[in-house]
Amino acid sequence: MTSNKLLFCVRLVGVFIIMLIGALPVNAQFLRTSYFMEGTHYRQQLNPALTPTKGYFNLPVIGAMNATVSSTSLGYQDIIDIIDDGDDFYTNPDFLGRLKDNNKLNVNFSTEILSAGWYSGKNFWSFNVGLRTDIGANLTKSMFSFLNEIETFEDQWRNSAYDISGQRLNIQAYTEVGLGLSRQINNRLTVGGRVKVLLGIGNMDLKLSRVAMSAKLPTDQRINQLQDVNYLMSNYNTPGKIEQLKNEFDAYHANLVVGATLESSFKGLNLVEEEGQDYISDFEFESKDLGIAGYGFGIDLGASYKIWDNLTVSASVLDLGFISWSKNATKIASANSSGIDIKGSTYTNMINVNDPTTILGAVNQLQSDANGYMDRVTSGDVLDYEMLQLRTEEASESRKSRLASTLVLGAEYGFFNNKLGLGVLSTTRFVQPDALTEITLSANYRPKSWFNVALSYSAIQSAGKSFGLGLKLGPLFVGTDYMFLGKNSNAVNGFVGISIPLGGKKSNKEG
């Protein structure tokens, strides 16, 4: 068994991060810490009704770039080790001790290729072209335990039972072209919205709904013993003794059950089948074949309302929409067979109690079948092509995927003529495989439109072990919701943006 036990789904995470981003893992297209920073336009990514103090033009690409990775249990270094296929990371007891029954990993990315916003009376218009990527995975502790035991205990596969079902990987990448409008209805209410045309780069959904195995098989020593003709003739020379051996054989079994589906809509991604095989043996990516694999539509809606002069509440819903993926760009594969089903009765039926020589044929068949089971469950990568044996099929129609929508609720109280604000923000992002909820508390100091600073604390995704900072200094904005505090931080991110002021200041006239 080789040392490369990198999980099939985790390897895909690493491959697509490199393919789609070309850098370290990164997160959602907004920064919570910026939400109450009135001098920055980046808060419109969380609520299109929250207009900045002035218009802007973002520098291409580096004008707004956000990066984060988060996990329910794995630290930053744990995730890097998995993606990089570190030296038997799964045999480390400390690593195994940190795992939960289900371990969720979310990696997302966004950057504005081109974006700008400007005032026209009481209206604020915005335009953007951006890249969005969402990656989510669910990895179970049982799978890592299987990796560890198969690697560290020789012949563990012969007498064992494992259920490593429940692994999942979801990837979605697209370009959005958006047009936004927000309007101050009166001096208390502002509403906003953004419509977006979506150009799909790719989508993949891999589900291992059922992967289970169990076995009770003889050791090589016992097989070799039973293949010795002299041993057979001296120990199994009567019907009664042969009947005892049949009872031993009857208890042997080995089962592998696989239920998995793969749906992929990526131009340039090919599922490869080796000659003589009818299942996927590899995947190849041809960057020259990249293209638009689907089209879609999305919308953001938001509102902000001043209850009192110092108390403002706001709400928004983001990314309501879908992408329809082309039939021609879609590839489907599945595995829904029993896989392997070795029964002891198969070999006992081959044995005649009146003829000891028939034992040899049963033993040889059992050895051959046991070796086939061993090769299937312990070869190369654990959740590999050989184990899954995903078989391709033609896509009969186009497929759809929804966007990772977000529900945002906020409230803020201002002090000292609104130069200092204390806010609370709730965000729930409906990513795959499960929604991510966060509660963020923040203090915001904004004496000038060109100078804003914020300190935040997000309690859930970082397990309460991190804090956030935001700073707007002239055209430069930098921030983080989760400050990197060591190699086992559960969530880390960073945001950088450079923009040029555009047009006049916000109008404060009543309508």
JORA-V380815 format. One record per residue. N is the residue number from 0. PSI is psi in degrees with one decimal (none if undefined). OMEGA is omega in radians with two decimals (none if undefined). NEAR is the number of other ideal C-beta (glycine too) atoms within 10 Angstrom. Layout:
n,psi,omega,near
N,PSI,OMEGA,NEAR
N,PSI,OMEGA,NEAR
This chain:
n,psi,omega,near
0,128.4,-3.07,13
1,168.2,3.13,9
2,-7.1,-3.12,9
3,83.5,-3.11,11
4,31.6,-3.12,23
5,128.8,-3.11,23
6,142.8,3.12,25
7,-49.7,-3.08,19
8,-35.8,3.13,20
9,-36.4,3.08,21
10,-39.2,3.09,18
11,-39.9,3.08,21
12,-50.1,-3.12,22
13,-43.7,-3.12,19
14,-45.2,-3.06,14
15,-27.6,3.02,21
16,-46.5,3.14,21
17,-42.1,-3.06,13
18,-43.0,-3.01,19
19,-25.7,-3.03,19
20,-40.6,-3.13,19
21,23.2,-3.13,7
22,-166.6,3.11,11
23,163.2,-3.14,15
24,148.7,-3.06,24
25,165.9,-3.02,22
26,-162.1,-2.87,29
27,165.0,-2.96,29
28,21.2,3.10,26
29,163.1,3.10,24
30,114.1,-3.09,30
31,-35.8,-3.09,30
32,-24.3,-3.10,30
33,-7.0,-2.93,29
34,-39.8,-3.09,30
35,13.7,3.11,29
36,94.8,-2.97,27
37,-22.7,-3.11,20
38,-7.0,-3.09,20
39,140.5,3.12,27
40,-9.6,-3.08,28
41,-19.5,3.13,28
42,-16.6,3.06,25
43,-19.5,3.07,28
44,-22.7,3.10,27
45,-23.4,3.13,24
46,111.9,-3.07,27
47,-9.3,3.11,27
48,-12.6,-3.08,26
49,87.6,-3.07,29
50,147.6,3.10,26
51,175.1,3.14,24
52,-23.7,3.13,18
53,164.0,3.03,19
54,174.4,-3.04,23
55,161.0,2.93,24
56,117.0,-3.14,17
57,137.4,3.03,27
58,141.4,-3.11,15
59,136.5,3.07,13
60,-60.1,-3.09,14
61,2.5,3.13,13
62,-26.7,3.11,25
63,101.2,-3.13,27
64,127.8,-3.07,21
65,141.2,-3.07,25
66,128.3,3.12,22
67,150.4,2.93,23
68,137.9,-3.13,25
69,151.6,-3.14,27
70,151.9,3.12,22
71,-19.5,-3.08,19
72,-32.2,-3.08,17
73,139.6,3.06,23
74,168.0,-3.13,18
75,-46.7,-3.11,22
76,-34.9,3.07,15
77,-45.8,-3.10,23
78,-42.6,3.11,23
79,-41.1,3.12,17
80,-40.0,3.13,19
81,-49.0,-3.11,23
82,-38.8,-3.12,21
83,-1.2,-3.11,11
84,61.9,3.14,17
85,177.3,-3.06,15
86,92.4,3.05,9
87,49.4,-3.10,15
88,-29.5,-3.06,20
89,-7.6,3.09,24
90,-5.2,-3.13,15
91,118.9,-3.12,15
92,-31.8,3.11,8
93,-40.4,3.11,8
94,-47.9,-3.14,20
95,-34.9,-3.13,15
96,-24.6,-3.14,7
97,-13.8,-3.06,17
98,146.9,2.96,20
99,174.2,3.11,13
100,-41.6,3.06,9
101,129.1,-3.07,17
102,115.8,-3.06,20
103,136.8,3.13,20
104,128.7,3.08,25
105,128.6,3.11,26
106,125.4,-3.10,27
107,164.5,-3.07,26
108,143.9,2.99,23
109,147.5,2.99,22
110,145.6,3.08,23
111,113.7,3.08,26
112,-39.3,3.11,16
113,131.3,3.12,15
114,150.7,-3.13,25
115,158.3,3.08,19
116,149.3,-3.08,23
117,152.8,3.11,16
118,142.4,2.99,20
119,92.2,-3.01,12
120,-126.9,3.11,10
121,-2.0,3.13,18
122,143.8,3.01,14
123,119.1,-3.13,27
124,148.5,3.07,14
125,151.1,3.14,22
126,140.2,3.13,14
127,149.7,2.92,22
128,118.3,-3.04,15
129,162.8,3.09,23
130,132.8,-3.12,20
131,136.3,3.08,22
132,133.1,3.05,23
133,128.5,3.08,24
134,127.2,3.10,27
135,141.6,3.13,22
136,147.7,3.01,25
137,122.2,-3.12,20
138,129.9,-3.08,26
139,152.4,3.10,21
140,-34.1,-3.13,16
141,-32.4,3.13,19
142,-41.6,3.11,25
143,-35.9,3.08,22
144,-39.7,3.08,15
145,-46.0,3.09,24
146,-47.6,-3.06,22
147,-47.8,-3.04,20
148,-38.5,3.11,15
149,-33.1,-3.12,20
150,-41.8,-2.95,18
151,-18.6,-3.13,11
152,108.2,-3.12,10
153,138.4,-3.13,9
154,17.4,3.11,12
155,-29.8,-3.10,16
156,-20.1,-3.06,22
157,-34.1,-3.10,17
158,84.6,-3.03,12
159,165.1,3.04,18
160,126.2,-3.13,10
161,141.5,3.01,21
162,106.3,-3.11,15
163,36.1,3.08,23
164,163.6,2.99,18
165,5.8,3.07,18
166,143.2,3.13,24
167,142.7,3.06,20
168,130.8,3.09,26
169,129.3,-3.14,22
170,134.9,3.05,26
171,129.6,-3.14,25
172,136.3,-3.12,22
173,161.6,3.00,25
174,137.2,3.09,16
175,142.8,3.03,24
176,111.8,-2.98,15
177,149.5,3.05,20
178,121.2,-3.08,13
179,152.1,3.08,22
180,128.2,3.00,15
181,148.4,-3.07,25
182,136.0,3.04,17
183,106.9,-3.10,23
184,-45.2,3.02,14
185,-168.7,-3.07,11
186,4.9,3.08,12
187,-34.5,-3.01,14
188,130.2,3.00,13
189,135.6,3.12,24
190,157.1,-3.14,16
191,160.0,3.11,24
192,162.0,3.11,17
193,132.0,3.04,24
194,145.0,-3.01,14
195,130.0,2.96,23
196,132.0,-3.02,15
197,132.0,3.08,22
198,108.5,-3.02,17
199,123.9,3.02,24
200,-44.6,3.13,25
201,157.6,3.09,27
202,137.5,3.07,24
203,137.7,3.09,20
204,110.9,3.12,19
205,122.8,3.13,22
206,123.6,2.99,20
207,83.3,-3.02,26
208,-29.1,-3.10,14
209,109.8,3.02,16
210,104.4,-3.08,27
211,146.0,3.14,16
212,149.7,3.05,22
213,149.0,-3.08,14
214,147.9,2.87,22
215,105.3,-3.03,14
216,153.5,-3.12,24
217,154.6,3.07,20
218,164.6,3.06,11
219,-36.1,3.13,13
220,-43.0,3.14,8
221,-40.0,3.10,12
222,-48.4,3.14,16
223,-37.5,3.13,13
224,-44.7,-3.11,14
225,-15.1,3.08,23
226,-2.4,3.08,14
227,111.5,-3.07,13
228,-41.9,-3.13,12
229,-39.6,3.12,7
230,-43.1,-3.13,12
231,-45.1,-3.07,20
232,-29.8,-3.11,12
233,-23.6,-3.06,10
234,-19.8,-3.12,16
235,64.4,-3.07,20
236,7.3,3.08,11
237,155.4,3.11,12
238,-35.5,-3.13,13
239,-42.7,-3.14,9
240,-36.1,3.09,13
241,-34.9,3.10,21
242,-37.5,3.07,13
243,-40.2,3.12,12
244,-37.2,3.10,21
245,-36.5,3.09,20
246,-38.3,3.08,11
247,-46.6,-3.14,14
248,-34.2,-3.08,21
249,-23.9,-3.13,15
250,-14.0,-3.13,10
251,143.0,3.09,21
252,162.0,3.01,16
253,129.2,-3.09,25
254,137.7,3.01,16
255,121.7,3.13,21
256,128.4,-3.11,18
257,125.4,2.99,24
258,111.9,-3.05,18
259,149.5,3.07,22
260,143.8,3.08,15
261,121.0,3.04,22
262,122.4,-3.06,19
263,135.1,3.05,24
264,79.3,3.12,29
265,121.6,2.98,26
266,130.6,-3.12,17
267,-9.8,3.09,17
268,120.2,-3.12,20
269,132.8,3.05,14
270,118.3,-2.98,19
271,134.9,3.01,12
272,125.1,3.11,17
273,154.7,3.14,11
274,131.6,3.14,5
275,-5.2,3.11,6
276,148.6,3.12,13
277,21.3,3.10,9
278,164.1,-3.07,16
279,129.8,3.09,20
280,-10.3,3.14,16
281,168.6,2.96,10
282,145.1,-3.12,17
283,141.0,3.12,9
284,124.3,3.12,15
285,103.5,-3.08,10
286,-28.3,-3.14,7
287,-19.0,-3.14,6
288,2.5,3.12,12
289,143.9,3.12,16
290,-174.1,3.12,14
291,120.7,-3.10,14
292,-7.2,-3.14,24
293,168.9,3.14,25
294,149.9,-3.14,15
295,-171.2,-3.06,20
296,143.5,3.09,15
297,163.5,-3.13,22
298,143.3,3.00,16
299,140.5,3.11,26
300,140.3,3.14,16
301,162.6,3.10,24
302,152.0,3.08,19
303,134.9,-3.06,23
304,129.7,3.08,16
305,109.0,3.10,16
306,-49.4,2.98,11
307,175.3,-3.14,9
308,-31.3,-3.08,11
309,-7.3,-3.07,13
310,120.3,-3.13,12
311,133.6,3.04,22
312,154.3,-3.10,13
313,159.5,3.13,24
314,152.3,3.08,17
315,159.0,2.97,26
316,128.1,-3.01,14
317,150.9,3.00,26
318,47.7,2.93,22
319,112.5,-3.11,15
320,-170.4,-3.04,18
321,166.5,2.99,16
322,131.6,3.06,25
323,120.5,-3.04,16
324,134.9,-3.07,25
325,140.5,3.06,17
326,-38.9,-3.10,14
327,-25.1,-3.14,10
328,-2.1,-3.03,23
329,134.7,3.05,20
330,137.4,-3.09,19
331,139.6,3.06,18
332,150.4,-3.12,21
333,160.4,3.04,17
334,111.7,-3.09,22
335,27.8,3.13,13
336,172.2,-3.14,13
337,-14.1,3.10,10
338,-87.2,3.13,21
339,136.1,3.11,17
340,89.6,3.13,13
341,124.1,-3.13,19
342,136.5,3.12,14
343,-30.0,-3.11,20
344,-26.4,3.11,12
345,-38.2,-3.05,17
346,-33.4,3.09,23
347,-31.8,3.11,18
348,-18.5,3.13,13
349,-9.5,-3.04,18
350,129.4,3.04,22
351,121.8,-3.07,13
352,-16.8,-3.14,15
353,3.1,-3.10,9
354,94.9,-3.10,10
355,-24.7,-3.10,21
356,-20.5,3.12,11
357,-16.7,3.13,15
358,-38.0,-3.06,23
359,-42.8,3.13,16
360,-39.4,3.12,12
361,-40.3,3.14,21
362,-44.7,-3.14,24
363,-39.7,3.12,15
364,-41.1,3.11,13
365,-41.6,3.12,22
366,-44.0,3.14,17
367,-45.3,-3.14,9
368,-38.8,3.13,18
369,-39.3,3.10,20
370,-38.0,3.09,13
371,-40.2,3.09,13
372,-44.5,-3.14,22
373,-46.2,-3.12,17
374,-34.1,-3.08,12
375,-41.2,-3.01,19
376,-10.0,-3.08,23
377,16.2,-3.08,17
378,130.3,3.04,14
379,-131.3,3.06,14
380,150.3,-3.05,18
381,-58.1,3.07,24
382,70.4,-3.01,24
383,-178.5,-3.11,19
384,-39.1,-3.11,21
385,-41.4,-3.14,16
386,-46.6,-3.05,25
387,-41.3,-3.08,22
388,56.9,3.09,20
389,127.8,-3.12,22
390,131.4,-3.07,17
391,155.4,3.06,16
392,157.2,-3.12,10
393,138.0,3.05,8
394,123.6,-3.08,18
395,-18.1,-3.12,9
396,169.6,3.06,7
397,161.3,3.13,14
398,158.0,-3.12,20
399,150.1,3.00,13
400,140.8,3.13,21
401,158.9,3.05,15
402,161.9,3.08,24
403,87.3,-3.07,22
404,156.5,-3.12,17
405,134.2,3.04,23
406,126.7,-3.06,15
407,131.0,3.06,22
408,131.1,-3.10,15
409,155.0,3.05,25
410,141.0,-3.11,16
411,143.9,3.06,21
412,128.8,-3.07,15
413,147.9,3.11,21
414,160.1,3.02,10
415,57.9,3.13,9
416,37.6,3.07,9
417,17.1,3.08,15
418,-22.1,3.09,13
419,132.8,3.14,14
420,143.6,3.04,21
421,125.7,-3.04,14
422,157.7,3.01,22
423,136.5,-3.03,15
424,134.6,3.06,23
425,127.5,3.07,15
426,135.8,3.04,25
427,114.1,-3.09,14
428,122.6,-3.01,21
429,67.8,3.09,15
430,173.7,3.06,21
431,143.6,0.08,21
432,-15.9,-3.14,18
433,155.5,-3.14,14
434,148.7,3.08,13
435,121.5,3.12,22
436,140.8,3.11,13
437,141.9,3.01,19
438,124.3,-3.07,15
439,127.4,3.02,22
440,139.0,-3.09,15
441,152.3,2.99,26
442,131.4,-2.99,14
443,125.1,3.09,25
444,121.8,-3.01,14
445,71.1,-3.10,21
446,-30.4,-3.12,13
447,158.4,3.11,11
448,-26.5,-3.10,16
449,-5.0,-3.14,14
450,112.9,3.05,13
451,143.4,3.05,22
452,142.8,-3.12,17
453,145.6,3.04,25
454,129.2,-3.08,14
455,162.0,3.09,27
456,115.2,3.12,16
457,118.5,-2.85,23
458,-23.2,-2.89,13
459,-59.3,-2.98,15
460,-29.5,3.12,24
461,9.8,-3.11,22
462,31.3,3.10,12
463,16.9,-3.02,11
464,23.7,-3.14,14
465,173.0,3.10,23
466,169.0,-3.11,18
467,155.8,3.10,24
468,145.5,3.03,14
469,138.8,-3.13,27
470,123.8,2.99,15
471,120.8,-3.13,27
472,96.5,-3.06,11
473,-127.8,-3.11,11
474,-10.6,-3.05,16
475,134.2,3.01,12
476,129.7,3.05,25
477,148.9,-3.13,15
478,165.9,3.05,25
479,142.8,2.98,23
480,-28.6,-3.09,33
481,98.6,3.12,27
482,135.5,3.11,17
483,118.2,-3.07,13
484,29.7,3.12,13
485,166.8,-2.99,11
486,-16.9,-3.14,11
487,29.3,2.98,14
488,130.8,-3.13,20
489,-23.9,-3.14,22
490,132.5,3.06,26
491,147.5,3.04,23
492,168.5,3.09,28
493,146.3,-3.13,19
494,135.1,3.05,26
495,138.4,3.12,16
496,143.0,3.09,26
497,122.3,-3.08,17
498,157.4,3.12,27
499,127.5,3.10,12
500,143.8,-3.06,17
501,127.1,3.03,15
502,-170.4,-3.09,15
503,-179.6,-3.13,10
504,165.5,3.13,12
505,138.3,3.10,16
506,137.7,3.13,14
507,12.4,-3.12,8
508,147.7,3.07,8
509,152.4,3.10,10
510,none,none,10
